Amino acid sequence: MSNTVTTHDVYGNSYQANLADLTQTIRVYAVIKKDDKILVTKQWDGVSWPGGGVEKGETLEDALIRELKEETGLVVTPGKVFYNTSRFFQRDKDSKPVQAFMFFFDGEYVSGEISNAAITDSETKYTNGIAEWIAPENLTEGAFRHSVSLQEVLDAYETSHAQ
């Protein structure tokens, strides 16, 4: 096994990282539809799936509920995991490299108004506005900022809901 891994940022830039510097994290994200629109957060200079890191002692579902409340202001009910994957990620060349194990849930909007008043200090570094509901045809890879491609997640979502 090599002593390095290739990491990527949300723009597709590649970096070499030493395994000794690599941390691991568990992350949860949601695809939530309402009135034929999908909930996205505004991050970096585009949009992304709402969600984030699982804290010690949290279940995946509890983390998803908390993250969605922080990033969107909405109360949601997690559904089932429809996709899981892992990626080697860095926010930028000066950031610590991370191996992220990611779980994508479907979910249901329960209540609330969109707000990002509860985002954490670390989230303010890359959040550039409040979440919004977007029609799927208006989502494009070029404006999508996540380590997992928009199409990869949407294909997995559609496949899981076709059964």
Summary of the structure (lengths in Angstrom):
residues: 163
radius of gyration: 15.5
end to end distance: 38.9
largest distance: 48.5
contacts: 498
relative contact order: 0.24
helix: 23%
strand: 42%
